[in-house]
């Protein structure tokens, strides 16, 4: 995993001002250095400038980037962030076609693949990636992003120059690209956040390359191409065949994602998703005479303060302990205290370059920083709920029938602290409604679907395009901030493709949530783990934490220079600080309730201050 950045201008020869543009690339590379602390490099040639910050996972000695190749006297260059999980097959194919390899890195496989197949080579890739290829003679820049959107890639245009980077901060390191937020961006923060519209960079004139797309830039402009999208078709496999194929896809994805030249570990919550990933990893490592390291996350004294509710019915630790004994793993129980959780709200903003999932994010940032001290690669159970239908909004009638995003059905908690003039300018309901209905209209329809099955498909599409992207962003930024590569086997595009067309009565056979996944994993897990009721990522229930948040918000109110005050109604905020917190009614997802609203306001203030955001409303 790495950080990539660069620029392209078909009309300007950067090499004639190499010192100037090399300096710019150094700044862009430095901005992304936390993503790649092991190695770095820059490349300036004619109309192109590339920068790379490397986290060494595959080919630790000869995988330096940017990678440059000359083929038939023509020069090509690549900067790449990601991992290929079918590199063995791809490399064999290219060797048979006469290509020689100087490294064992997947970067060289992609560059040779482009030489052989052109941009169509991306369709052959199974992996997580964002990369850029410079075709020097054709004066073309190609930007690519993986199908599920696991790896980020942002871009903008400054005059005739296209600028790109793994993270927004990389763009801001380019001269005269400013953090400006207009009405659209403010709606993304206040009406949609911590989610964001897919393809939207939040800042003015900045976009994110869509998952499953590549973009070609040349003298004629910027050309977007969709190389992968979901297709709805009748599911013809029997239930037994569906279980068998699901089991194969899941096991194959996990085994493929274990590829690494450094030790791997797993995140283990004791739920079915992470337990299944850990069980398969442990089995494979035992064949090699190795023992899996597992990590679980919780909060100091949460056993005292935990409050069971509909969204979080049980604590993880008892189930983690059972799985550790079952796996015979080397386990690490990690705990975060309230001081770290609040202190890292600022680092979370810096990791995302935006307000994010508040303390849900800052705690994971802390946990990843601890894991990164001993491991560079971690496999997680993320994305299974979006694909197999594990979230409450797949099942609750009011969510199923809601004419809006089911994880944010009521905008009132978001509006409760904002001043009236700002609310009047935002038009939150209209913005959210337009975003929701646009996504629903995109859902690939199937004529054979019943009205109920068609609605299930819409909810699945919303989850894949919105909720899953938020969690993938969170996992990428919190892990890469400490140089940790987090992998998500359930986001293998083959699993997403197959499960997309599996009917609901198979996914939840006999009325059991995620029964298909449980059936597929039954040979790997004990029954009590296999059928544990879903409980999401943990959060703290320590009221001292909420008290500290209130104190921070009160300080913001008392400091008249606090930039977030331009959006808030001070009286409304004061009243909110004096009201009891509701831990059971999230305003986003399953976890973000009253305390997280306070933490989110704090993050918005940090963001406005640290990034010197210019508001255009």
PABAMI-290650 format. One line per 10 residues: number of its first residue (from 1); their letters; for each residue x, y, z of C-alpha. Coordinates in Angstrom, 2 decimals. Layout:
NUM) A) X/Y/Z ~ ...
END
This chain:
1) XXXXXXXXXX) 0.00/0.00/0.00 ~ 1.17/3.44/-0.83 ~ 0.35/7.04/-1.61 ~ 0.40/8.27/-5.18 ~ 0.21/11.77/-6.66 ~ 1.05/13.63/-9.80 ~ 0.02/15.94/-12.61 ~ -0.34/16.04/-16.39 ~ -0.54/18.82/-18.97 ~ -0.47/18.01/-22.68
11) XXXXXXXXXX) 0.57/21.57/-23.51 ~ 3.34/22.21/-20.99 ~ 6.77/20.58/-20.89 ~ 7.45/20.12/-17.17 ~ 10.92/18.79/-17.87 ~ 12.01/22.26/-19.05 ~ 11.36/23.50/-15.50 ~ 12.41/20.29/-13.80 ~ 13.66/21.87/-10.59 ~ 10.34/23.70/-10.02
21) XXXXXXXXXX) 8.17/20.69/-10.70 ~ 10.41/18.28/-8.83 ~ 9.98/20.51/-5.79 ~ 6.19/20.42/-6.20 ~ 6.28/16.63/-6.44 ~ 8.40/16.46/-3.29 ~ 5.75/18.45/-1.44 ~ 2.95/16.23/-2.76 ~ 4.89/13.12/-1.81 ~ 5.59/14.47/1.67
31) XXXXXXXXXX) 1.89/15.19/2.18 ~ 1.23/11.46/1.64 ~ 4.25/10.17/3.57 ~ 2.18/8.49/6.30 ~ 0.69/6.18/3.65 ~ 4.18/5.06/2.62 ~ 6.99/5.46/5.16 ~ 9.36/2.85/3.67 ~ 10.45/4.36/0.36 ~ 9.63/7.21/-2.01
41) XXXXXXXXXX) 10.39/8.62/-5.43 ~ 9.46/11.20/-8.05 ~ 9.45/11.28/-11.86 ~ 9.38/14.25/-14.23 ~ 9.19/13.68/-17.97 ~ 7.85/16.02/-20.64 ~ 4.15/16.47/-19.80 ~ 4.05/14.28/-16.67 ~ 5.01/14.46/-13.02 ~ 4.61/11.45/-10.68
51) XXXXXXXXXX) 5.27/11.05/-6.93 ~ 5.13/7.93/-4.79 ~ 5.34/7.13/-1.07 ~ 5.74/3.40/-0.48 ~ 4.64/0.95/2.19 ~ 6.61/-2.20/1.33 ~ 4.45/-5.34/1.36 ~ 5.38/-7.23/-1.82 ~ 8.93/-7.34/-3.25 ~ 10.58/-5.44/-0.41
61) XXXXXXXXXX) 13.84/-4.76/-2.26 ~ 13.12/-4.07/-5.97 ~ 9.61/-2.61/-5.98 ~ 10.69/1.04/-6.12 ~ 8.29/3.54/-7.71 ~ 7.62/5.44/-9.88 ~ 8.40/2.53/-12.17 ~ 9.55/3.41/-15.70 ~ 9.84/1.05/-18.68 ~ 10.96/1.49/-22.26
71) XXXXXXXXXX) 9.22/-0.76/-24.76 ~ 10.03/-0.54/-28.50 ~ 11.78/2.81/-27.79 ~ 8.59/4.16/-26.15 ~ 8.62/5.16/-22.49 ~ 5.90/4.40/-19.94 ~ 5.65/5.12/-16.21 ~ 3.38/4.03/-13.39 ~ 2.60/4.95/-9.78 ~ 0.48/2.34/-8.02
81) XXXXXXXXXX) -1.30/1.95/-4.69 ~ -2.79/-1.44/-3.99 ~ -2.47/-5.21/-4.08 ~ -3.31/-7.71/-6.81 ~ -4.82/-10.99/-5.69 ~ -4.54/-12.77/-9.04 ~ -1.02/-11.69/-9.89 ~ 0.19/-15.27/-10.39 ~ -2.25/-15.91/-13.25 ~ -1.65/-12.48/-14.79
91) XXXXXXXXXX) 2.12/-12.87/-14.67 ~ 2.03/-16.33/-16.25 ~ -0.09/-14.99/-19.11 ~ 2.33/-12.12/-19.75 ~ 5.40/-14.39/-19.60 ~ 3.78/-16.64/-22.20 ~ 3.38/-13.55/-24.38 ~ 7.09/-12.81/-24.16 ~ 7.36/-10.32/-21.31 ~ 10.35/-10.45/-18.98
101) XXXXXXXXXX) 10.20/-9.29/-15.37 ~ 12.94/-7.56/-13.42 ~ 10.99/-7.52/-10.13 ~ 8.47/-9.65/-8.26 ~ 6.17/-6.68/-7.66 ~ 2.60/-6.47/-8.92 ~ 3.41/-2.94/-10.13 ~ 5.44/-4.41/-12.98 ~ 2.64/-6.84/-13.81 ~ 0.24/-3.93/-14.29
111) XXXXXXXXXX) 2.66/-1.91/-16.41 ~ 3.45/-4.89/-18.65 ~ -0.25/-5.66/-18.80 ~ -0.94/-2.16/-20.07 ~ 1.73/-2.58/-22.74 ~ 0.04/-5.78/-23.90 ~ -3.65/-4.98/-23.53 ~ -3.93/-1.22/-23.10 ~ -6.50/0.19/-20.68 ~ -8.61/-2.99/-21.07
121) XXXXXXXXXX) -6.08/-4.75/-18.83 ~ -7.84/-3.28/-15.80 ~ -10.75/-5.67/-16.44 ~ -8.43/-8.60/-15.72 ~ -7.37/-7.34/-12.29 ~ -8.66/-8.78/-9.03 ~ -7.45/-6.52/-6.27 ~ -7.64/-3.23/-4.48 ~ -5.95/-0.42/-6.33 ~ -5.62/3.11/-7.55
131) XXXXXXXXXX) -2.91/3.77/-10.11 ~ -1.78/6.16/-12.81 ~ 0.00/5.31/-16.06 ~ 1.85/7.81/-18.25 ~ 1.90/6.96/-21.93 ~ 4.64/9.39/-22.96 ~ 4.41/9.16/-26.75 ~ 0.61/9.38/-26.86 ~ 0.62/12.21/-24.31 ~ -2.02/10.37/-22.27
141) XXXXXXXXXX) -2.51/10.01/-18.55 ~ -4.67/7.07/-17.42 ~ -6.12/6.93/-13.89 ~ -7.68/3.69/-12.60 ~ -9.64/2.70/-9.48 ~ -10.70/-0.73/-8.23 ~ -14.26/-2.01/-8.59 ~ -15.32/-1.72/-4.95 ~ -13.59/1.58/-4.23 ~ -11.30/0.22/-1.52
151) XXXXXXXXXX) -8.41/2.50/-2.50 ~ -9.02/6.25/-2.91 ~ -8.07/8.55/-5.78 ~ -8.95/12.25/-6.02 ~ -8.39/14.64/-8.91 ~ -8.96/18.20/-10.04 ~ -8.01/20.45/-12.94 ~ -6.00/23.64/-12.62 ~ -6.05/25.41/-15.97 ~ -4.92/22.74/-18.44
161) XXXXXXXXXX) -3.19/20.67/-15.73 ~ -4.85/17.56/-14.28 ~ -3.70/16.94/-10.70 ~ -4.35/13.69/-8.80 ~ -3.54/12.19/-5.39 ~ -4.51/9.33/-3.08 ~ -5.71/11.84/-0.50 ~ -7.05/15.36/-0.65 ~ -3.99/16.71/1.19 ~ -1.89/15.63/-1.77
171) XXXXXXXXXX) -3.88/17.96/-4.03 ~ -3.52/20.85/-1.60 ~ 0.26/20.47/-1.84 ~ 0.01/21.59/-5.48 ~ 0.28/25.39/-5.97 ~ -2.96/27.36/-5.86 ~ -5.30/24.42/-5.16 ~ -7.25/25.77/-2.20 ~ -9.64/24.11/0.29 ~ -12.82/25.92/-0.76
181) XXXXXXXXXX) -16.23/24.59/0.23 ~ -19.44/25.82/-1.38 ~ -23.09/24.99/-0.74 ~ -22.70/21.52/-2.19 ~ -19.75/20.75/0.09 ~ -21.52/22.14/3.15 ~ -24.46/19.85/2.44 ~ -22.07/16.95/2.20 ~ -20.76/17.80/5.68 ~ -23.99/18.70/7.46
191) XXXXXXXXXX) -26.73/16.86/5.53 ~ -24.97/13.69/4.31 ~ -21.86/13.38/6.50 ~ -19.96/11.46/7.61 ~ -20.91/9.80/4.33 ~ -20.27/11.61/1.08 ~ -21.78/11.35/-2.36 ~ -19.77/8.91/-4.46 ~ -17.52/10.78/-6.84 ~ -17.72/13.96/-4.77
201) XXXXXXXXXX) -14.52/15.36/-3.28 ~ -16.52/17.72/-0.99 ~ -14.17/20.61/-1.76 ~ -15.05/22.85/-4.71 ~ -13.88/21.55/-8.12 ~ -12.42/18.36/-6.61 ~ -13.80/14.94/-7.52 ~ -13.04/11.35/-6.59 ~ -12.61/8.80/-9.37 ~ -15.61/6.49/-9.15
211) XXXXXXXXXX) -15.11/2.82/-8.25 ~ -15.06/0.64/-11.35 ~ -13.94/3.53/-13.58 ~ -10.82/4.69/-15.33 ~ -10.15/8.12/-16.79 ~ -8.01/9.04/-19.78 ~ -6.60/12.58/-20.00 ~ -5.20/13.96/-23.25 ~ -5.30/17.07/-25.44 ~ -9.03/16.58/-25.97
221) XXXXXXXXXX) -9.80/16.64/-22.24 ~ -10.77/14.18/-19.50 ~ -12.69/11.05/-20.55 ~ -14.38/8.80/-17.97 ~ -14.91/5.12/-18.77 ~ -16.89/2.59/-16.73 ~ -15.21/-0.82/-16.91 ~ -17.35/-2.58/-14.29 ~ -20.85/-2.24/-12.91 ~ -23.45/-4.45/-11.29
231) XXXXXXXXXX) -25.80/-6.28/-13.60 ~ -29.13/-7.75/-12.49 ~ -30.01/-11.18/-13.83 ~ -32.09/-14.16/-12.66 ~ -30.39/-16.37/-10.09 ~ -30.60/-19.96/-11.33 ~ -28.52/-21.83/-8.72 ~ -30.30/-23.95/-6.13 ~ -29.86/-23.06/-2.47 ~ -27.33/-25.86/-2.02
241) XXXXXXXXXX) -25.39/-24.69/-5.07 ~ -25.54/-21.11/-3.81 ~ -24.11/-22.11/-0.43 ~ -21.35/-24.09/-2.13 ~ -20.39/-21.28/-4.50 ~ -20.54/-18.66/-1.73 ~ -18.30/-20.80/0.46 ~ -15.79/-21.17/-2.37 ~ -15.76/-17.45/-3.19 ~ -15.34/-16.39/0.44
251) XXXXXXXXXX) -12.56/-18.87/1.18 ~ -10.79/-18.13/-2.09 ~ -10.96/-14.36/-1.51 ~ -9.52/-14.68/2.00 ~ -6.75/-17.03/0.90 ~ -5.80/-14.78/-2.00 ~ -5.68/-11.73/0.24 ~ -3.16/-13.39/2.52 ~ -0.45/-12.78/-0.11 ~ 2.35/-10.82/1.54
261) XXXXXXXXXX) 6.09/-10.77/2.03 ~ 5.56/-9.54/5.61 ~ 3.55/-11.16/8.45 ~ -0.23/-10.70/8.43 ~ -2.78/-10.47/11.24 ~ -6.56/-10.16/11.54 ~ -9.03/-7.97/13.39 ~ -11.24/-10.23/15.51 ~ -14.49/-9.02/17.11 ~ -16.03/-12.43/17.80
271) XXXXXXXXXX) -18.74/-11.82/15.19 ~ -19.30/-14.17/12.28 ~ -17.57/-11.95/9.69 ~ -14.21/-11.34/11.36 ~ -14.23/-14.82/12.91 ~ -14.63/-16.45/9.51 ~ -11.75/-14.41/8.07 ~ -9.60/-15.27/11.08 ~ -10.46/-18.97/10.97 ~ -9.46/-19.35/7.33
281) XXXXXXXXXX) -6.26/-17.35/7.88 ~ -5.36/-19.42/10.93 ~ -5.93/-22.64/9.00 ~ -3.71/-21.53/6.12 ~ -0.93/-20.30/8.41 ~ -0.93/-23.55/10.39 ~ -0.13/-25.39/7.15 ~ 3.02/-23.24/7.06 ~ 3.83/-23.90/10.69 ~ 2.83/-20.36/11.68
291) XXXXXXXXXX) 0.45/-18.98/14.29 ~ -2.03/-16.21/13.49 ~ -1.94/-12.98/15.48 ~ -5.40/-11.52/16.18 ~ -6.44/-8.14/17.59 ~ -9.69/-7.09/19.27 ~ -10.79/-3.58/20.22 ~ -12.70/-2.19/23.18 ~ -12.71/0.71/25.62 ~ -11.29/1.02/29.12
301) XXXXXXXXXX) -13.92/0.06/31.73 ~ -16.55/-0.68/29.07 ~ -17.54/-3.73/31.09 ~ -18.77/-1.28/33.74 ~ -20.52/1.22/31.49 ~ -21.84/-0.86/28.58 ~ -25.55/-0.35/27.82 ~ -27.20/-3.02/25.72 ~ -29.56/-1.67/23.05 ~ -31.18/-2.71/19.80
311) XXXXXXXXXX) -28.15/-1.67/17.76 ~ -25.48/-3.05/20.09 ~ -26.92/-6.06/21.96 ~ -23.75/-7.57/23.42 ~ -20.11/-6.98/24.21 ~ -17.42/-8.60/22.11 ~ -14.93/-9.90/24.66 ~ -16.65/-13.18/25.71 ~ -16.98/-14.17/22.04 ~ -13.43/-13.08/21.24
321) XXXXXXXXXX) -12.10/-15.28/24.04 ~ -14.00/-18.27/22.65 ~ -12.62/-17.68/19.18 ~ -9.05/-17.22/20.42 ~ -9.25/-20.60/22.16 ~ -10.79/-22.13/19.04 ~ -8.16/-20.67/16.70 ~ -5.18/-21.02/19.03 ~ -4.17/-17.54/17.91 ~ -1.74/-15.13/19.55
331) XXXXXXXXXX) -4.27/-12.57/20.69 ~ -3.92/-8.93/21.65 ~ -6.74/-7.24/23.57 ~ -6.48/-3.53/22.81 ~ -8.31/-0.85/24.78 ~ -8.70/2.85/24.14 ~ -9.30/5.34/26.94 ~ -11.39/8.51/26.75 ~ -8.36/10.81/26.69 ~ -6.91/9.16/23.57
341) XXXXXXXXXX) -10.31/9.00/21.94 ~ -10.84/12.74/22.25 ~ -7.22/13.68/21.52 ~ -7.29/11.76/18.25 ~ -10.38/13.54/16.93 ~ -7.91/16.00/15.40 ~ -5.74/13.30/13.85 ~ -8.86/11.69/12.40 ~ -9.64/14.92/10.58 ~ -6.06/15.04/9.29
351) XXXXXXXXXX) -6.31/11.43/8.13 ~ -9.48/12.14/6.11 ~ -8.90/15.84/5.35 ~ -12.55/16.14/6.39 ~ -14.77/15.62/9.44 ~ -15.45/11.90/9.69 ~ -17.08/9.34/12.01 ~ -16.05/11.28/15.11 ~ -14.89/9.05/17.97 ~ -15.88/5.92/16.05
361) XXXXXXXXXX) -13.07/6.95/13.73 ~ -10.59/8.29/16.28 ~ -10.68/5.08/18.32 ~ -10.01/2.94/15.24 ~ -7.17/5.31/14.36 ~ -5.65/4.58/17.76 ~ -6.13/0.82/17.45 ~ -4.53/0.78/13.98 ~ -1.55/2.73/15.29 ~ -0.96/0.01/17.90
371) XXXXXXXXXX) -1.38/-2.84/15.41 ~ 1.05/-1.11/13.02 ~ 3.84/-1.38/15.60 ~ 4.02/-5.14/14.96 ~ 2.25/-5.76/11.65 ~ 1.91/-4.11/8.24 ~ -1.03/-6.15/6.93 ~ -4.37/-6.86/8.61 ~ -7.41/-8.68/7.22 ~ -10.83/-7.50/8.39
381) XXXXXXXXXX) -14.47/-8.57/8.19 ~ -15.69/-5.27/6.71 ~ -18.36/-5.22/3.96 ~ -20.08/-8.52/4.78 ~ -23.15/-6.77/6.19 ~ -23.65/-4.65/3.08 ~ -23.34/-7.67/0.79 ~ -25.20/-10.31/2.82 ~ -27.85/-8.02/4.32 ~ -26.80/-7.84/7.95
391) XXXXXXXXXX) -27.82/-4.31/8.91 ~ -31.09/-3.54/10.74 ~ -32.37/-1.42/7.87 ~ -32.53/-4.52/5.66 ~ -35.13/-5.94/8.06 ~ -37.04/-3.16/9.82 ~ -40.32/-2.23/8.14 ~ -39.91/1.51/8.78 ~ -36.46/1.45/7.17 ~ -37.65/-0.69/4.31
401) XXXXXXXXXX) -40.47/1.73/3.55 ~ -38.53/4.96/4.13 ~ -38.24/7.30/1.16 ~ -34.72/8.26/2.19 ~ -31.43/6.72/3.28 ~ -32.37/4.06/5.87 ~ -29.36/4.83/8.09 ~ -30.35/8.51/8.36 ~ -34.13/8.62/8.22 ~ -34.55/11.74/10.36
411) XXXXXXXXXX) -32.63/14.92/9.61 ~ -33.90/16.64/12.74 ~ -30.92/15.67/14.96 ~ -28.61/17.19/12.33 ~ -30.65/20.38/12.20 ~ -31.11/20.70/15.95 ~ -27.90/22.68/16.56 ~ -27.75/24.77/13.38 ~ -28.81/28.39/13.12 ~ -31.93/29.23/11.12
421) XXXXXXXXXX) -30.20/31.33/8.45 ~ -27.78/28.51/7.67 ~ -30.62/26.00/7.49 ~ -32.50/28.24/5.10 ~ -29.46/28.46/2.84 ~ -28.70/24.72/2.88 ~ -32.09/23.23/1.91 ~ -31.02/19.97/3.54 ~ -34.15/17.98/2.74 ~ -33.93/18.79/-0.95
431) XXXXXXXXXX) -30.23/17.91/-1.13 ~ -30.68/14.57/0.63 ~ -33.80/13.71/-1.33 ~ -32.13/14.41/-4.67 ~ -29.07/12.32/-3.74 ~ -31.24/9.44/-2.52 ~ -33.59/9.35/-5.51 ~ -30.70/9.65/-7.96 ~ -29.11/6.52/-6.46 ~ -32.38/4.60/-6.36
441) XXXXXXXXXX) -32.96/5.42/-10.03 ~ -29.51/4.00/-10.87 ~ -30.30/0.61/-9.30 ~ -30.04/-2.10/-11.98 ~ -33.59/-3.42/-12.26 ~ -34.76/-6.96/-13.04 ~ -38.17/-7.43/-14.62 ~ -38.71/-10.71/-12.75 ~ -38.35/-9.06/-9.32 ~ -41.43/-8.73/-7.14
451) XXXXXXXXXX) -42.01/-5.22/-5.73 ~ -40.54/-6.38/-2.42 ~ -37.48/-7.96/-4.05 ~ -37.01/-4.82/-6.18 ~ -36.96/-2.75/-2.99 ~ -34.45/-5.13/-1.42 ~ -32.26/-4.56/-4.47 ~ -32.55/-0.78/-4.03 ~ -31.51/-1.00/-0.39 ~ -28.60/-3.25/-1.33
461) XXXXXXXXXX) -27.50/-0.77/-3.98 ~ -27.69/2.12/-1.52 ~ -25.56/0.16/0.93 ~ -22.91/-0.68/-1.65 ~ -22.73/2.85/-3.05 ~ -23.03/4.81/0.18 ~ -22.69/3.05/3.53 ~ -19.99/0.61/2.46 ~ -17.99/3.45/0.92 ~ -18.06/5.35/4.22
471) XXXXXXXXXX) -16.68/2.34/6.08 ~ -14.09/1.63/3.40 ~ -12.92/5.25/3.59 ~ -12.72/4.94/7.36 ~ -10.72/1.73/7.19 ~ -8.31/3.05/4.56 ~ -7.60/6.39/6.26 ~ -7.34/5.10/9.84 ~ -5.03/2.25/8.85 ~ -2.85/4.02/6.28
481) XXXXXXXXXX) -2.34/6.96/8.64 ~ -0.03/4.62/10.57 ~ 1.33/2.69/7.59 ~ -0.96/-0.32/8.10 ~ -2.58/-2.03/5.12 ~ -6.11/-3.21/5.97 ~ -7.60/-5.72/3.54 ~ -11.29/-6.49/3.08 ~ -11.81/-9.96/1.55 ~ -15.63/-9.63/1.49
491) XXXXXXXXXX) -15.22/-6.71/-0.96 ~ -13.83/-9.08/-3.60 ~ -15.80/-8.06/-6.68 ~ -16.66/-11.71/-7.45 ~ -18.51/-11.96/-4.13 ~ -20.29/-8.65/-4.74 ~ -21.31/-9.72/-8.26 ~ -22.60/-13.11/-7.21 ~ -24.46/-12.03/-4.07 ~ -26.06/-9.11/-5.90
501) XXXXXXXXXX) -28.38/-11.53/-7.70 ~ -28.98/-14.01/-4.89 ~ -32.62/-13.57/-3.77 ~ -33.42/-12.41/-0.28 ~ -35.07/-15.67/0.79 ~ -31.73/-17.40/0.19 ~ -29.64/-14.78/1.98 ~ -31.97/-15.05/4.99 ~ -33.20/-18.62/4.70 ~ -35.63/-19.60/7.46
511) XXXXXXXXXX) -35.71/-15.96/8.55 ~ -32.13/-16.04/9.90 ~ -30.13/-12.88/9.20 ~ -27.12/-13.66/6.94 ~ -28.02/-17.34/6.98 ~ -26.33/-17.88/3.62 ~ -23.00/-16.67/4.99 ~ -23.46/-18.73/8.14 ~ -24.15/-21.84/6.07 ~ -21.12/-21.09/3.90
521) XXXXXXXXXX) -18.89/-20.77/6.95 ~ -20.22/-23.59/9.12 ~ -17.20/-25.85/8.56 ~ -14.89/-23.17/9.95 ~ -16.65/-21.86/13.08 ~ -18.25/-23.12/16.28 ~ -22.04/-22.80/16.33 ~ -22.20/-20.20/19.12 ~ -20.02/-17.87/17.03 ~ -21.73/-18.75/13.77
531) XXXXXXXXXX) -25.12/-17.68/15.11 ~ -24.13/-14.79/17.32 ~ -26.50/-11.85/16.89 ~ -24.86/-8.93/15.09 ~ -23.14/-6.34/17.26 ~ -21.26/-3.54/15.47 ~ -17.89/-1.96/16.16 ~ -17.73/-1.06/19.87 ~ -18.07/2.42/21.30 ~ -17.59/3.81/24.78
541) XXXXXXXXXX) -20.49/4.23/27.19 ~ -18.39/5.98/29.83 ~ -20.26/9.16/30.77 ~ -16.95/10.82/31.69 ~ -16.22/10.75/28.00 ~ -19.42/12.62/27.23 ~ -18.58/15.12/29.96 ~ -15.21/15.81/28.33 ~ -16.92/16.31/24.98 ~ -19.34/18.80/26.52
551) XXXXXXXXXX) -16.45/20.71/28.01 ~ -14.75/20.90/24.61 ~ -17.94/22.12/22.92 ~ -18.45/24.68/25.69 ~ -14.93/25.99/25.01 ~ -15.84/26.34/21.34 ~ -18.93/28.34/22.28 ~ -16.95/30.65/24.53 ~ -14.25/31.33/21.92 ~ -15.85/33.80/19.52
561) XXXXXXXXXX) -13.17/33.04/16.92 ~ -14.30/29.40/16.60 ~ -15.12/29.01/12.88 ~ -17.92/26.48/13.40 ~ -19.96/29.13/15.26 ~ -20.99/30.66/11.93 ~ -23.21/27.60/11.43 ~ -24.46/27.01/14.98 ~ -27.21/28.42/17.18 ~ -25.47/28.92/20.52
571) XXXXXXXXXX) -28.67/28.61/22.53 ~ -29.62/25.37/20.82 ~ -26.15/23.98/21.52 ~ -26.30/25.05/25.18 ~ -29.67/23.37/25.59 ~ -28.30/20.22/23.95 ~ -25.34/20.18/26.35 ~ -27.73/20.25/29.29 ~ -30.02/17.50/28.01 ~ -29.52/13.78/28.72
581) XXXXXXXXXX) -27.79/11.84/25.98 ~ -29.64/9.19/24.00 ~ -27.28/6.31/23.28 ~ -29.90/4.21/21.51 ~ -31.07/6.50/18.70 ~ -28.28/7.01/16.16 ~ -28.46/9.91/13.71 ~ -26.10/8.08/11.38 ~ -25.69/4.32/11.07 ~ -25.84/2.23/14.22
591) XXXXXXXXXX) -23.34/4.02/16.45 ~ -23.46/7.78/16.02 ~ -25.84/9.08/18.69 ~ -25.77/12.06/21.10 ~ -22.08/11.97/22.13 ~ -21.01/11.48/18.53 ~ -22.96/14.61/17.52 ~ -20.81/16.60/19.95 ~ -17.64/14.95/18.66 ~ -18.67/15.65/15.06
601) XXXXXXXXXX) -19.16/19.37/15.85 ~ -15.69/19.39/17.41 ~ -14.27/17.78/14.28 ~ -15.94/20.33/12.01 ~ -14.36/23.10/14.05 ~ -10.94/21.43/13.89 ~ -11.32/20.98/10.14 ~ -12.25/24.60/9.50 ~ -9.34/25.82/11.65 ~ -6.62/23.42/10.54
611) XXXXXXX) -7.38/23.53/6.82 ~ -8.22/27.25/6.69 ~ -11.32/26.34/4.73 ~ -12.81/29.14/2.67 ~ -16.62/29.09/2.67 ~ -18.57/30.10/-0.42 ~ -22.26/29.99/0.40
END
